[in-house]
């Protein structure tokens, strides 16, 4: 806004200096009054924009606080449900051998696809998340692979 005003003033100055000799005193006064009115209008717009910016900054601060509270609540929930160390790991979407399928789903969300095989030597499950497949035996993560 400031740059626009300065450019406007420069243009007006150039026009004014070129036409100075050919303008009457009445025309010069009229142009000065016109430029003063424009300046007043621009200052009013600047003030309104400053108030809008302050209002948006306040809203952003409140929104950031709300997100921070939600994140804290989620971390506390994970810590309560899965323990101090595992709760943080799950929140950060970390994967490790031995984690349960419930832990993976808590951190990564509902899988795209799920396959389950029940055999006499154990329950085998595969959870698919896009290009990544996780393999579980008896509810514990044994391995994972990413398609390339």
DSSP file (Angstrom, degrees, kcal/mol; ACC not computed):
  #  RESIDUE AA STRUCTURE BP1 BP2  ACC     N-H-->O    O-->H-N    N-H-->O    O-->H-N    TCO  KAPPA ALPHA  PHI   PSI    X-CA   Y-CA   Z-CA
    1    1 A X     >        0   0    0      0, 0.0     4,-2.0     0, 0.0     5,-0.1   0.000 360.0 360.0 360.0 -41.3    0.0    0.0    0.0
    2    2 A X  H  >  +     0   0    0      2,-0.2     4,-2.3     1,-0.2     5,-0.2   0.904 360.0  49.8 -64.5 -42.4    2.9    2.3    0.9
    3    3 A X  H  > S+     0   0    0      1,-0.2     4,-2.8     2,-0.2     5,-0.2   0.905 109.0  52.6 -63.7 -41.7    4.7    1.6   -2.4
    4    4 A X  H  > S+     0   0    0      1,-0.2     4,-2.4     2,-0.2    -1,-0.2   0.910 110.0  48.3 -60.3 -43.3    1.5    2.3   -4.3
    5    5 A X  H  X S+     0   0    0     -4,-2.0     4,-2.4     2,-0.2    -1,-0.2   0.909 111.8  49.0 -63.9 -43.1    1.1    5.6   -2.6
    6    6 A X  H  X S+     0   0    0     -4,-2.3     4,-2.5     2,-0.2    -2,-0.2   0.918 111.6  49.2 -64.6 -43.7    4.8    6.6   -3.3
    7    7 A X  H  X S+     0   0    0     -4,-2.8     4,-2.6     1,-0.2     5,-0.2   0.920 110.7  51.2 -60.9 -43.1    4.5    5.6   -7.0
    8    8 A X  H  X S+     0   0    0     -4,-2.4     4,-2.6    -5,-0.2    -2,-0.2   0.923 110.6  48.2 -60.0 -44.6    1.3    7.6   -7.3
    9    9 A X  H  X S+     0   0    0     -4,-2.4     4,-2.5     2,-0.2    -1,-0.2   0.892 110.5  51.3 -64.3 -39.8    3.0   10.6   -5.7
   10   10 A X  H  X S+     0   0    0     -4,-2.5     4,-2.5     2,-0.2    -2,-0.2   0.933 111.0  47.7 -62.4 -45.4    6.0   10.3   -8.1
   11   11 A X  H  X S+     0   0    0     -4,-2.6     4,-2.7     1,-0.2     5,-0.2   0.931 112.9  48.5 -60.5 -45.5    3.7   10.1  -11.1
   12   12 A X  H  X S+     0   0    0     -4,-2.6     4,-2.9    -5,-0.2    -1,-0.2   0.885 110.4  52.1 -62.7 -37.6    1.8   13.1   -9.9
   13   13 A X  H  X S+     0   0    0     -4,-2.5     4,-2.9     2,-0.2    -2,-0.2   0.910 110.5  47.8 -64.4 -42.5    5.1   15.0   -9.3
   14   14 A X  H  X S+     0   0    0     -4,-2.5     4,-2.3     2,-0.2     5,-0.2   0.946 115.0  44.8 -63.6 -47.9    6.3   14.2  -12.8
   15   15 A X  H  X S+     0   0    0     -4,-2.7     4,-2.2     1,-0.2    -2,-0.2   0.923 114.6  49.7 -61.1 -43.8    3.0   15.3  -14.3
   16   16 A X  H  X S+     0   0    0     -4,-2.9     4,-0.7    -5,-0.2    -2,-0.2   0.912 111.5  47.7 -61.8 -44.5    3.0   18.4  -12.1
   17   17 A X  H  < S+     0   0    0     -4,-2.9     4,-0.4     1,-0.2     3,-0.3   0.854 113.2  48.6 -69.0 -33.2    6.6   19.4  -13.0
   18   18 A X  H  < S+     0   0    0     -4,-2.3     3,-0.2     1,-0.2    -1,-0.2   0.871 120.9  35.5 -71.2 -36.0    5.9   18.9  -16.7
   19   19 A X  H  X S+     0   0    0     -4,-2.2     4,-1.3    -5,-0.2     3,-0.3   0.362  87.6 103.1 -98.8   5.5    2.7   21.0  -16.6
   20   20 A X  T  < S+     0   0    0     -4,-0.7     3,-0.5    -3,-0.3    -1,-0.2   0.903  82.6  46.5 -58.2 -45.0    3.8   23.5  -14.0
   21   21 A X  T  4 S+     0   0    0     -4,-0.4    -1,-0.3    -3,-0.2    -2,-0.1   0.831 116.5  44.3 -68.8 -30.2    4.5   26.3  -16.5
   22   22 A X  T  4 S+     0   0    0     -3,-0.3     2,-0.3    -4,-0.2    -1,-0.2   0.564  96.6  91.4 -93.3  -7.0    1.2   25.7  -18.3
   23   23 A X  S  < S-     0   0    0     -4,-1.3     2,-0.1    -3,-0.5    -7,-0.0  -0.640  70.8-131.1 -90.7 144.3   -1.1   25.4  -15.2
   24   24 A X     >  -     0   0    0     -2,-0.3     4,-2.2     1,-0.1     5,-0.2  -0.423  28.8-106.8 -81.9 166.4   -2.8   28.2  -13.6
   25   25 A X  H  > S+     0   0    0      1,-0.2     4,-2.4     2,-0.2     5,-0.2   0.874 121.6  54.7 -62.1 -37.3   -2.7   28.8   -9.9
   26   26 A X  H  > S+     0   0    0      2,-0.2     4,-2.3     1,-0.2    -1,-0.2   0.896 108.3  48.5 -62.9 -41.7   -6.3   27.6   -9.5
   27   27 A X  H  > S+     0   0    0      2,-0.2     4,-2.4     1,-0.2    -2,-0.2   0.886 110.8  51.0 -67.6 -38.4   -5.4   24.3  -11.3
   28   28 A X  H  X S+     0   0    0     -4,-2.2     4,-2.3     2,-0.2    -2,-0.2   0.933 111.7  46.9 -64.1 -45.6   -2.4   23.8   -9.1
   29   29 A X  H  X S+     0   0    0     -4,-2.4     4,-2.5     1,-0.2    -2,-0.2   0.904 111.1  52.6 -61.8 -41.6   -4.5   24.3   -6.0
   30   30 A X  H  X S+     0   0    0     -4,-2.3     4,-2.3     1,-0.2    -1,-0.2   0.912 109.9  47.6 -62.1 -43.1   -7.1   21.9   -7.3
   31   31 A X  H  X S+     0   0    0     -4,-2.4     4,-2.6     2,-0.2    -1,-0.2   0.889 110.8  51.7 -66.3 -39.3   -4.5   19.2   -7.9
   32   32 A X  H  X S+     0   0    0     -4,-2.3     4,-2.3     2,-0.2    -2,-0.2   0.922 111.0  47.9 -62.0 -43.5   -3.0   19.7   -4.5
   33   33 A X  H  X S+     0   0    0     -4,-2.5     4,-2.2     2,-0.2    -2,-0.2   0.906 111.6  50.6 -63.4 -41.5   -6.5   19.3   -2.9
   34   34 A X  H  X S+     0   0    0     -4,-2.3     4,-2.2     1,-0.2    -2,-0.2   0.919 111.4  47.6 -62.4 -43.9   -7.1   16.2   -5.0
   35   35 A X  H  X S+     0   0    0     -4,-2.6     4,-2.5     1,-0.2    -1,-0.2   0.860 110.2  52.8 -67.2 -35.0   -3.8   14.7   -3.9
   36   36 A X  H  X S+     0   0    0     -4,-2.3     4,-2.4     2,-0.2    -1,-0.2   0.900 109.2  49.2 -65.5 -40.3   -4.6   15.5   -0.3
   37   37 A X  H  X S+     0   0    0     -4,-2.2     4,-2.3     2,-0.2    -2,-0.2   0.906 111.6  49.0 -65.3 -41.6   -8.0   13.8   -0.6
   38   38 A X  H  X S+     0   0    0     -4,-2.2     4,-2.7     2,-0.2    -2,-0.2   0.924 111.3  49.9 -63.2 -44.0   -6.3   10.7   -2.1
   39   39 A X  H  X S+     0   0    0     -4,-2.5     4,-2.5     2,-0.2    -2,-0.2   0.916 110.4  49.9 -60.3 -44.1   -3.7   10.7    0.7
   40   40 A X  H  X S+     0   0    0     -4,-2.4     4,-1.9     1,-0.2    -1,-0.2   0.916 111.7  48.6 -61.3 -43.4   -6.4   10.9    3.3
   41   41 A X  H  X S+     0   0    0     -4,-2.3     4,-2.3     1,-0.2    -2,-0.2   0.910 111.4  49.5 -63.6 -43.5   -8.3    8.1    1.7
   42   42 A X  H  X S+     0   0    0     -4,-2.7     4,-2.5     1,-0.2    -2,-0.2   0.889 109.4  51.6 -64.1 -39.0   -5.2    5.9    1.5
   43   43 A X  H  X S+     0   0    0     -4,-2.5     4,-2.1     2,-0.2    -1,-0.2   0.875 108.9  51.4 -64.8 -37.0   -4.4    6.6    5.2
   44   44 A X  H  X S+     0   0    0     -4,-1.9     4,-2.3     2,-0.2    -2,-0.2   0.928 110.9  47.6 -64.0 -45.3   -7.9    5.5    6.1
   45   45 A X  H  X S+     0   0    0     -4,-2.3     4,-2.7     1,-0.2    -2,-0.2   0.896 110.0  53.4 -62.0 -39.9   -7.5    2.3    4.1
   46   46 A X  H  X S+     0   0    0     -4,-2.5     4,-2.3     1,-0.2    -1,-0.2   0.919 108.9  49.0 -60.6 -43.4   -4.2    1.7    5.8
   47   47 A X  H  X S+     0   0    0     -4,-2.1     4,-2.1     2,-0.2    -2,-0.2   0.918 111.9  48.2 -62.5 -44.9   -5.8    2.1    9.2
   48   48 A X  H  X S+     0   0    0     -4,-2.3     4,-2.2     1,-0.2    -2,-0.2   0.904 112.1  49.4 -63.8 -41.0   -8.6   -0.3    8.3
   49   49 A X  H  X S+     0   0    0     -4,-2.7     4,-2.6     2,-0.2    -1,-0.2   0.887 108.5  53.3 -65.6 -38.2   -6.1   -2.9    7.0
   50   50 A X  H  X S+     0   0    0     -4,-2.3     4,-2.4     2,-0.2    -1,-0.2   0.905 109.3  48.8 -62.5 -41.0   -3.9   -2.6   10.1
   51   51 A X  H  X S+     0   0    0     -4,-2.1     4,-2.3     2,-0.2    -2,-0.2   0.907 111.5  49.8 -65.0 -40.9   -7.0   -3.3   12.3
   52   52 A X  H  X S+     0   0    0     -4,-2.2     4,-2.5     2,-0.2    -2,-0.2   0.908 110.5  50.0 -63.1 -42.2   -7.8   -6.3   10.1
   53   53 A X  H  X S+     0   0    0     -4,-2.6     4,-2.4     2,-0.2    -2,-0.2   0.922 110.6  49.4 -62.6 -44.4   -4.3   -7.6   10.4
   54   54 A X  H  X S+     0   0    0     -4,-2.4     4,-2.0     1,-0.2    -1,-0.2   0.907 111.4  49.7 -61.2 -41.9   -4.3   -7.2   14.2
   55   55 A X  H  X S+     0   0    0     -4,-2.3     4,-2.3     1,-0.2    -2,-0.2   0.914 111.6  48.1 -63.3 -43.9   -7.7   -9.1   14.3
   56   56 A X  H  X S+     0   0    0     -4,-2.5     4,-2.7     1,-0.2    -2,-0.2   0.863 108.9  53.8 -66.3 -35.9   -6.3  -11.9   12.1
   57   57 A X  H  X S+     0   0    0     -4,-2.4     4,-2.2     2,-0.2    -1,-0.2   0.899 109.1  49.2 -63.6 -39.8   -3.2  -12.2   14.2
   58   58 A X  H  X S+     0   0    0     -4,-2.0     4,-2.2     2,-0.2    -2,-0.2   0.930 112.1  47.7 -64.2 -45.5   -5.4  -12.6   17.3
   59   59 A X  H  X S+     0   0    0     -4,-2.3     4,-2.6     1,-0.2    -2,-0.2   0.902 110.8  52.0 -61.7 -41.6   -7.4  -15.3   15.6
   60   60 A X  H  X S+     0   0    0     -4,-2.7     4,-2.8     1,-0.2    -1,-0.2   0.903 108.4  51.2 -62.1 -41.7   -4.2  -17.1   14.5
   61   61 A X  H  X S+     0   0    0     -4,-2.2     4,-2.1     2,-0.2    -1,-0.2   0.910 111.6  46.9 -61.3 -42.8   -2.9  -17.0   18.0
   62   62 A X  H  X S+     0   0    0     -4,-2.2     4,-2.2     2,-0.2    -2,-0.2   0.897 112.7  49.8 -65.5 -40.3   -6.2  -18.6   19.3
   63   63 A X  H  X S+     0   0    0     -4,-2.6     4,-2.5     2,-0.2    -2,-0.2   0.917 109.8  50.6 -64.4 -43.9   -6.1  -21.2   16.6
   64   64 A X  H  X S+     0   0    0     -4,-2.8     4,-2.5     1,-0.2    -1,-0.2   0.899 110.5  50.1 -59.8 -41.2   -2.5  -22.1   17.4
   65   65 A X  H  X S+     0   0    0     -4,-2.1     4,-2.3     2,-0.2    -1,-0.2   0.900 109.7  50.9 -64.5 -40.8   -3.4  -22.5   21.0
   66   66 A X  H  X S+     0   0    0     -4,-2.2     4,-2.3     2,-0.2    -2,-0.2   0.918 111.8  46.8 -63.3 -43.6   -6.3  -24.7   20.1
   67   67 A X  H  X S+     0   0    0     -4,-2.5     4,-2.8     2,-0.2     5,-0.2   0.919 110.8  52.6 -63.6 -43.2   -4.1  -26.9   18.0
   68   68 A X  H  X S+     0   0    0     -4,-2.5     4,-2.5     1,-0.2    -2,-0.2   0.904 110.2  48.3 -59.2 -42.4   -1.5  -27.1   20.7
   69   69 A X  H  X S+     0   0    0     -4,-2.3     4,-2.5     2,-0.2    -1,-0.2   0.897 111.4  49.7 -65.7 -40.6   -4.1  -28.2   23.2
   70   70 A X  H  X S+     0   0    0     -4,-2.3     4,-2.4     2,-0.2    -2,-0.2   0.908 111.6  48.7 -65.0 -41.2   -5.4  -30.8   20.8
   71   71 A X  H  X S+     0   0    0     -4,-2.8     4,-2.7     2,-0.2     5,-0.2   0.929 111.8  49.1 -63.7 -44.8   -1.9  -32.1   20.2
   72   72 A X  H  X S+     0   0    0     -4,-2.5     4,-2.6     1,-0.2    -2,-0.2   0.911 111.8  49.5 -59.9 -42.6   -1.2  -32.3   24.0
   73   73 A X  H  X S+     0   0    0     -4,-2.5     4,-2.2     2,-0.2    -1,-0.2   0.895 111.3  48.9 -63.7 -40.9   -4.5  -34.1   24.5
   74   74 A X  H  X S+     0   0    0     -4,-2.4     4,-2.5     2,-0.2    -2,-0.2   0.922 111.8  48.6 -65.2 -44.5   -3.7  -36.6   21.8
   75   75 A X  H  X S+     0   0    0     -4,-2.7     4,-2.8     1,-0.2     5,-0.2   0.930 111.7  49.6 -61.6 -44.6   -0.2  -37.2   23.2
   76   76 A X  H  X S+     0   0    0     -4,-2.6     4,-2.6     1,-0.2    -1,-0.2   0.901 110.3  51.1 -60.7 -40.7   -1.7  -37.7   26.7
   77   77 A X  H  X S+     0   0    0     -4,-2.2     4,-2.4     2,-0.2    -1,-0.2   0.933 112.2  45.8 -62.1 -46.6   -4.2  -40.2   25.3
   78   78 A X  H  X S+     0   0    0     -4,-2.5     4,-3.2     2,-0.2     5,-0.4   0.907 113.4  49.6 -63.2 -42.1   -1.5  -42.2   23.5
   79   79 A X  H  X S+     0   0    0     -4,-2.8     4,-1.9     1,-0.2    -1,-0.2   0.904 112.8  47.5 -63.6 -40.0    0.7  -42.1   26.6
   80   80 A X  H  < S+     0   0    0     -4,-2.6    -2,-0.2    -5,-0.2    -1,-0.2   0.902 119.5  38.9 -66.5 -40.7   -2.2  -43.3   28.8
   81   81 A X  H  < S+     0   0    0     -4,-2.4    -2,-0.2    -5,-0.2    -1,-0.2   0.866 134.0  18.3 -79.3 -37.7   -3.2  -46.0   26.4
   82   82 A X  H  < S-     0   0    0     -4,-3.2     4,-0.4     1,-0.3    -3,-0.2   0.400 111.7 -98.0-120.1   1.5    0.2  -47.3   25.3
   83   83 A X     X  -     0   0    0     -4,-1.9     4,-2.3    -5,-0.4    -1,-0.3  -0.142  44.0 -69.9  98.4 162.6    2.7  -46.0   28.0
   84   84 A X  H  > S+     0   0    0      2,-0.2     4,-1.4     1,-0.2     5,-0.1   0.934 128.0  34.2 -56.9 -55.7    5.0  -43.1   28.1
   85   85 A X  H  > S+     0   0    0      1,-0.2     4,-2.0     2,-0.2     3,-0.2   0.950 122.0  44.6 -70.9 -50.4    7.6  -44.1   25.5
   86   86 A X  H  > S+     0   0    0     -4,-0.4     4,-2.7     1,-0.2     5,-0.2   0.842 107.5  60.5 -66.0 -32.5    5.3  -45.9   23.1
   87   87 A X  H  X S+     0   0    0     -4,-2.3     4,-2.2     1,-0.2    -1,-0.2   0.916 108.2  43.5 -60.3 -44.3    2.7  -43.2   23.3
   88   88 A X  H  X S+     0   0    0     -4,-1.4     4,-2.0    -5,-0.2    -1,-0.2   0.892 113.0  52.4 -67.6 -39.5    5.2  -40.6   21.9
   89   89 A X  H  <>S+     0   0    0     -4,-2.0     5,-2.8     1,-0.2    -2,-0.2   0.912 111.2  46.9 -62.6 -42.0    6.5  -43.1   19.3
   90   90 A X  H ><5S+     0   0    0     -4,-2.7     3,-1.8     1,-0.2    -2,-0.2   0.917 109.4  53.3 -66.9 -43.1    2.9  -43.7   18.1
   91   91 A X  H 3<5S+     0   0    0     -4,-2.2    -1,-0.2     1,-0.3    -2,-0.2   0.882 109.5  49.6 -58.5 -37.8    2.1  -39.9   18.0
   92   92 A X  T 3<5S-     0   0    0     -4,-2.0    -1,-0.3    -5,-0.1    -2,-0.2   0.301 115.9-118.2 -84.9   9.5    5.3  -39.4   15.9
   93   93 A X  T < 5 +     0   0    0     -3,-1.8    -3,-0.2     1,-0.2     2,-0.2   0.785  56.2 162.8  59.8  31.6    4.1  -42.3   13.5
   94   94 A X      < -     0   0    0     -5,-2.8     2,-0.4    -6,-0.2    -1,-0.2  -0.493  25.1-150.7 -78.9 152.8    7.2  -44.3   14.3
   95   95 A X        +     0   0    0     -2,-0.2     2,-0.3    12,-0.0    -5,-0.0  -0.973  19.5 167.7-126.2 138.6    7.2  -48.0   13.5
   96   96 A X    >   -     0   0    0     -2,-0.4     3,-1.8    47,-0.1    45,-0.2  -0.995  41.7 -95.2-149.8 150.5    9.1  -50.8   15.3
   97   97 A X  T 3  S+     0   0    0     -2,-0.3    45,-0.2     1,-0.2     3,-0.1  -0.441 109.8  32.3 -66.1 136.0    9.1  -54.5   15.3
   98   98 A X  T 3  S+     0   0    0     43,-2.3    -1,-0.2     1,-0.4    44,-0.1   0.218  84.2 129.1 100.2 -13.3    7.0  -55.9   18.2
   99   99 A X    <   -     0   0    0     -3,-1.8    42,-3.0    42,-0.1    -1,-0.4  -0.375  60.5-112.1 -69.4 156.7    4.5  -53.1   18.2
  100  100 A X  B  >  -A  140   0A   0     40,-0.2     4,-1.9     1,-0.1    40,-0.2  -0.434  17.2-114.7 -88.0 163.9    0.9  -54.2   18.1
  101  101 A X  H  > S+     0   0    0     38,-1.2     4,-2.3     1,-0.2     5,-0.2   0.840 118.4  57.1 -65.0 -31.7   -1.6  -53.8   15.2
  102  102 A X  H  > S+     0   0    0     37,-0.2     4,-2.1     2,-0.2    -1,-0.2   0.875 105.1  51.0 -65.8 -37.0   -3.6  -51.5   17.5
  103  103 A X  H  > S+     0   0    0      2,-0.2     4,-2.0     1,-0.2     5,-0.2   0.922 110.6  48.3 -64.8 -44.7   -0.6  -49.2   18.0
  104  104 A X  H  X S+     0   0    0     -4,-1.9     4,-3.2     1,-0.2     5,-0.4   0.928 112.7  47.7 -62.8 -44.7    0.0  -49.0   14.2
  105  105 A X  H  X S+     0   0    0     -4,-2.3     4,-2.0     1,-0.2    -1,-0.2   0.872 109.3  54.5 -65.2 -36.9   -3.6  -48.2   13.5
  106  106 A X  H  < S+     0   0    0     -4,-2.1    -1,-0.2    -5,-0.2    -2,-0.2   0.899 118.7  34.3 -63.1 -39.7   -3.6  -45.5   16.3
  107  107 A X  H  < S+     0   0    0     -4,-2.0    -2,-0.2    -5,-0.1    -1,-0.2   0.861 131.0  29.2 -83.3 -37.9   -0.6  -43.8   14.7
  108  108 A X  H  < S-     0   0    0     -4,-3.2    -3,-0.2     1,-0.3    -2,-0.2   0.559 101.4-130.9-103.8 -11.1   -1.3  -44.3   11.0
  109  109 A X     <  -     0   0    0     -4,-2.0    -1,-0.3    -5,-0.4     2,-0.2  -0.355  56.2 -16.5  88.7-174.4   -5.1  -44.5   10.9
  110  110 A X  S    S-     0   0    0     -2,-0.1    -5,-0.0     1,-0.1    -4,-0.0  -0.450  76.3-117.5 -67.5 132.0   -7.3  -47.1    9.3
  111  111 A X        -     0   0    0     -2,-0.2    18,-0.2     1,-0.1     3,-0.1  -0.282  10.6-126.5 -69.4 157.2   -5.4  -49.2    6.7
  112  112 A X  S    S+     0   0    0     16,-2.4     2,-0.3     1,-0.2    17,-0.2   0.848  93.6   5.6 -68.0 -34.5   -6.4  -49.1    3.0
  113  113 A X  E     -B  128   0A   0     15,-1.2    15,-2.8     2,-0.0     2,-0.4  -0.993  65.4-161.6-151.2 150.2   -6.6  -52.9    3.0
  114  114 A X  E     -B  127   0A   0     -2,-0.3     2,-0.4    13,-0.2    13,-0.2  -0.998   4.8-174.5-139.3 132.2   -6.4  -55.6    5.6
  115  115 A X  E     -B  126   0A   0     11,-2.5    11,-2.8    -2,-0.4     2,-0.4  -0.977   5.5-172.0-126.1 142.5   -5.8  -59.4    5.1
  116  116 A X  E     -B  125   0A   0     -2,-0.4     2,-0.4     9,-0.2     9,-0.2  -0.998   7.0-173.8-139.2 133.1   -5.9  -62.0    7.9
  117  117 A X  E     -B  124   0A   0      7,-3.5     7,-3.3    -2,-0.4     2,-0.6  -0.994   9.8-157.8-126.1 126.2   -5.0  -65.7    7.9
  118  118 A X  E     +B  123   0A   0     -2,-0.4     2,-0.3     5,-0.2     5,-0.2  -0.917  21.9 167.2-106.7 118.9   -5.7  -67.9   10.8
  119  119 A X  E >   -B  122   0A   0      3,-2.6     3,-1.4    -2,-0.6    -2,-0.0  -0.767  50.2-105.7-122.1 168.2   -3.5  -71.0   11.0
  120  120 A X  T 3  S+     0   0    0     -2,-0.3     3,-0.1     1,-0.3    -1,-0.0   0.717 121.2  51.6 -69.7 -18.3   -2.8  -73.6   13.7
  121  121 A X  T 3  S-     0   0    0      1,-0.3    -1,-0.3     0, 0.0     2,-0.2   0.340 126.5 -52.2 -99.6   6.1    0.6  -72.0   14.3
  122  122 A X  E <   -B  119   0A   0     -3,-1.4    -3,-2.6     2,-0.1     2,-0.6  -0.771  57.0 -75.4 148.7 171.5   -0.7  -68.4   14.6
  123  123 A X  E     -B  118   0A   0     -2,-0.2    15,-3.4    -5,-0.2     2,-0.4  -0.895  41.2-163.4-102.0 124.1   -2.7  -65.5   13.3
  124  124 A X  E     +BC 117 137A   0     -7,-3.3    -7,-3.5    -2,-0.6     2,-0.4  -0.910  10.5 178.4-112.2 134.1   -1.1  -63.7   10.4
  125  125 A X  E     -BC 116 136A   0     11,-2.3    11,-3.1    -2,-0.4     2,-0.4  -0.990  15.5-160.8-138.0 141.9   -2.2  -60.3    9.3
  126  126 A X  E     -BC 115 135A   0    -11,-2.8   -11,-2.5    -2,-0.4     2,-0.5  -0.991   5.8-164.7-123.0 130.7   -1.2  -57.8    6.7
  127  127 A X  E     -BC 114 134A   0      7,-2.2     7,-2.9    -2,-0.4     2,-0.5  -0.961  10.2-153.4-113.3 130.0   -2.1  -54.1    6.9
  128  128 A X  E     +BC 113 133A   0    -15,-2.8   -16,-2.4    -2,-0.5   -15,-1.2  -0.899  17.3 176.0-109.9 126.2   -1.7  -52.0    3.7
  129  129 A X  E >   - C   0 132A   0      3,-3.1     3,-2.5    -2,-0.5     2,-0.3  -0.886  65.5 -68.2-125.6  97.0   -1.1  -48.3    3.7
  130  130 A X  T 3  S-     0   0    0     -2,-0.5    -1,-0.0     1,-0.3   -19,-0.0  -0.408 119.9  -8.3  58.4-118.2   -0.5  -47.1    0.2
  131  131 A X  T 3  S+     0   0    0     -2,-0.3    16,-3.0    -3,-0.1     2,-0.5   0.390 121.3  88.0 -90.9   1.8    2.8  -48.6   -1.0
  132  132 A X  E <   -CD 129 146A   0     -3,-2.5    -3,-3.1    14,-0.2     2,-0.4  -0.884  56.0-166.7-109.6 131.9    3.7  -49.9    2.5
  133  133 A X  E     -CD 128 145A   0     12,-2.9    12,-2.3    -2,-0.5     2,-0.4  -0.966   5.4-157.7-117.1 130.7    2.7  -53.4    3.8
  134  134 A X  E     -CD 127 144A   0     -7,-2.9    -7,-2.2    -2,-0.4     2,-0.5  -0.904   6.9-150.7-109.0 135.3    3.0  -54.3    7.5
  135  135 A X  E     -CD 126 143A   0      8,-3.1     7,-3.1    -2,-0.4     8,-1.4  -0.911  14.1-174.3-111.6 128.3    3.2  -58.0    8.5
  136  136 A X  E     -CD 125 141A   0    -11,-3.1   -11,-2.3    -2,-0.5     2,-0.4  -0.926  13.1-164.7-121.4 143.9    1.9  -59.1   11.9
  137  137 A X  E >  S-CD 124 140A   0      3,-2.5     3,-1.6    -2,-0.4   -13,-0.2  -0.990  83.9 -14.0-125.6 121.9    2.0  -62.5   13.6
  138  138 A X  T 3  S-     0   0    0    -15,-3.4   -14,-0.1    -2,-0.4    -1,-0.1   0.859 130.6 -53.0  53.9  39.4   -0.3  -62.9   16.6
  139  139 A X  T 3  S+     0   0    0    -16,-0.4   -38,-1.2     1,-0.2     2,-0.4   0.448 115.4 110.6  82.4   1.3   -0.9  -59.2   16.7
  140  140 A X  E <  S-AD 100 137A   0     -3,-1.6    -3,-2.5   -40,-0.2     2,-0.3  -0.910  73.3-113.4-113.0 136.8    2.8  -58.2   16.8
  141  141 A X  E     + D   0 136A   0    -42,-3.0   -43,-2.3    -2,-0.4    -5,-0.3  -0.496  37.2 169.1 -69.0 125.1    4.7  -56.5   14.0
  142  142 A X  E     -     0   0A   0     -7,-3.1     2,-0.3     1,-0.4    -6,-0.2   0.710  60.6 -25.0-106.6 -29.6    7.3  -58.7   12.5
  143  143 A X  E     - D   0 135A   0     -8,-1.4    -8,-3.1   -47,-0.1    -1,-0.4  -0.980  49.7-153.4-169.3 171.1    8.3  -56.9    9.3
  144  144 A X  E     - D   0 134A   0     -2,-0.3     2,-0.3   -10,-0.2   -10,-0.2  -0.981   6.9-162.2-153.9 157.5    7.2  -54.4    6.7
  145  145 A X  E     - D   0 133A   0    -12,-2.3   -12,-2.9    -2,-0.3     2,-0.5  -0.990  10.6-144.3-142.9 152.4    8.0  -53.6    3.1
  146  146 A X  E     - D   0 132A   0     -2,-0.3   -14,-0.2   -14,-0.2     2,-0.2  -0.971  22.8-127.5-118.3 126.1    7.6  -50.7    0.7
  147  147 A X              0   0    0    -16,-3.0   -16,-0.1    -2,-0.5    -2,-0.0  -0.477 360.0 360.0 -69.7 138.8    6.9  -51.3   -3.0
  148  148 A X              0   0    0     -2,-0.2    -1,-0.1     0, 0.0   -17,-0.0   0.383 360.0 360.0-116.2 360.0    9.2  -49.4   -5.2
